Amino acid sequence: MIQVLASFLFSYYFVNIAGFPNAIKKGFGLKPYQRLKPFDCVTCLSVWIAVVLYFMNIEISIFLATIFGAGFIGYKIK
């Protein structure tokens, strides 16, 4: 269950808070409206991250849930 939480928190932070997909689009010269799946979609990215975390140690999932959970809560409180 922690893998699901960690994958969502990582994906939400990656896409909505940090805005990495926009930087990647600028780096490759893509238009802002062009898709960069799965990197610009929280749902798509969280599924793939969950698959990766499923095969990794639980400590990695706990770590990701902790650090990106703090970023998520800090963003929502701000």
Buried (B, 14 or more C-beta within 10 A) or exposed (E): EBBBBBBBBBBBBBBEBBEBBBEEBEEEEBEEEEEBEBBBBBEBBBBEBBEEBEEEEEEBBBEBBEBBBEBBEEEEEE
